[in-house]
Amino acid sequence: MAADTGTKDAKDTRPRVGPAQFVREVRQEWAKTTRPTRREWMVTTMMVFIMVAIATVFFFAVDSLLAFIVQLVLAS
Protein backbone atom coordinates (compact mmCIF):
# COMPACT_ATOMS: atom_id res chain seq x y z
CA MET A 1 0.00 0.00 0.00
CA ALA A 2 1.34 3.43 -0.90
CA ALA A 3 2.47 5.73 1.87
CA ASP A 4 0.73 9.08 2.33
CA THR A 5 3.05 11.84 1.08
CA GLY A 6 0.98 14.65 2.52
CA THR A 7 0.09 16.12 -0.88
CA LYS A 8 -3.44 16.10 -2.17
CA ASP A 9 -4.65 15.46 -5.66
CA ALA A 10 -6.02 18.37 -7.68
CA LYS A 11 -9.54 17.03 -7.28
CA ASP A 12 -9.14 17.15 -3.49
CA THR A 13 -7.89 20.74 -3.33
CA ARG A 14 -10.47 22.47 -5.57
CA PRO A 15 -14.22 22.21 -5.35
CA ARG A 16 -16.16 21.22 -8.45
CA VAL A 17 -17.50 24.11 -10.48
CA GLY A 18 -20.25 24.38 -13.02
CA PRO A 19 -19.71 24.55 -16.78
CA ALA A 20 -20.02 28.36 -16.93
CA GLN A 21 -17.36 28.84 -14.22
CA PHE A 22 -15.15 26.29 -15.93
CA VAL A 23 -15.35 28.19 -19.24
CA ARG A 24 -14.56 31.47 -17.44
CA GLU A 25 -11.49 29.92 -15.81
CA VAL A 26 -10.34 28.44 -19.12
CA ARG A 27 -10.66 31.85 -20.79
CA GLN A 28 -8.67 33.46 -17.96
CA GLU A 29 -5.88 30.91 -18.32
CA TRP A 30 -5.92 31.27 -22.12
CA ALA A 31 -5.44 35.03 -21.71
CA LYS A 32 -2.27 34.38 -19.67
CA THR A 33 -0.59 32.42 -22.46
CA THR A 34 1.66 33.99 -25.05
CA ARG A 35 1.43 33.32 -28.74
CA PRO A 36 4.44 33.22 -31.06
CA THR A 37 5.04 36.17 -33.30
CA ARG A 38 4.81 35.70 -37.05
CA ARG A 39 8.61 35.64 -37.28
CA GLU A 40 8.91 32.99 -34.54
CA TRP A 41 6.23 30.93 -36.24
CA MET A 42 8.00 31.13 -39.61
CA VAL A 43 11.43 30.27 -38.16
CA THR A 44 10.03 27.30 -36.24
CA THR A 45 8.15 26.03 -39.29
CA MET A 46 11.25 26.30 -41.47
CA MET A 47 13.31 24.43 -38.87
CA VAL A 48 10.75 21.62 -38.87
CA PHE A 49 10.91 21.38 -42.68
CA ILE A 50 14.73 21.37 -42.60
CA MET A 51 14.82 18.61 -39.94
CA VAL A 52 12.30 16.54 -41.92
CA ALA A 53 14.47 16.90 -45.04
CA ILE A 54 17.61 15.87 -43.12
CA ALA A 55 15.80 12.86 -41.61
CA THR A 56 14.49 11.88 -45.06
CA VAL A 57 17.97 11.94 -46.59
CA PHE A 58 19.43 10.04 -43.62
CA PHE A 59 16.84 7.26 -43.69
CA PHE A 60 17.05 7.00 -47.48
CA ALA A 61 20.83 6.57 -47.22
CA VAL A 62 20.55 3.96 -44.45
CA ASP A 63 17.84 2.08 -46.34
CA SER A 64 19.87 2.10 -49.54
CA LEU A 65 22.98 0.88 -47.73
CA LEU A 66 21.08 -1.93 -46.04
CA ALA A 67 19.42 -2.92 -49.32
CA PHE A 68 22.85 -3.04 -50.98
CA ILE A 69 24.28 -5.22 -48.19
CA VAL A 70 21.29 -7.59 -48.35
CA GLN A 71 21.71 -7.92 -52.13
CA LEU A 72 25.41 -8.74 -51.66
CA VAL A 73 24.62 -11.39 -49.06
CA LEU A 74 21.79 -12.96 -51.05
CA ALA A 75 23.74 -12.90 -54.33
CA SER A 76 26.47 -15.17 -52.93
ABEGO torsion letter per residue (X at the ends): XBBBAGBBBAAAABBBBBAAAAAAAAAAAAAABBBBBAAAAAAAAAAAAAAAAAAAAAAAAAAAAAAAAAAAAAAX
